[in-house]
């Protein structure tokens, strides 16, 4: 019988723990098991970029700073929509309004901190589904007023195929290890009694074969998409065939 425990499902590990604690394995049963760890990974080219940008404006009053910021950010959003970015892929990440102070020091006559203006920041997260537009979107954003941010990452809209392949490779690796250990020990493998997994994603590593360099204009920002690697680790417990 195979009992599979997936950490992504919160209730399943709790149930598994309660079952094993209710019926603990005997010493003989524990001695007649092999536990191995298998590892597998699969790489895939990203198909989506996530860009975080911000507009920051300063003025003597909060009202003027907010108006200037809103005007610039509206121009940025409108331009992105013109470039084919859908409304569902545009999300405001935060809006901040902060006073700016001048503080007393040996170079001024200030007695206490005094507000001399206000700074307004507006952050926008953009999902770009056409990677060939990334450089042009960055260029145009800066031209229209973006002056902070620049966080850029590449991901996959649906990485399930790569993750499935990584799982298969991890299980095959575990089986190979278990068979090697059993053969070396002069025993035979029995049934699998438990499987658990952990999944990781390595950051993209650019390489020449999958480089995406934007050439929308002479001044386009060069961007390398690289590839995403998904890693799966499985722990497999085998009974030994007596």
Order of alpha helices (4+ residues) and beta strands (2+ residues): beta-alpha-alpha-beta-beta-alpha-beta-beta-alpha-beta-alpha-beta-beta
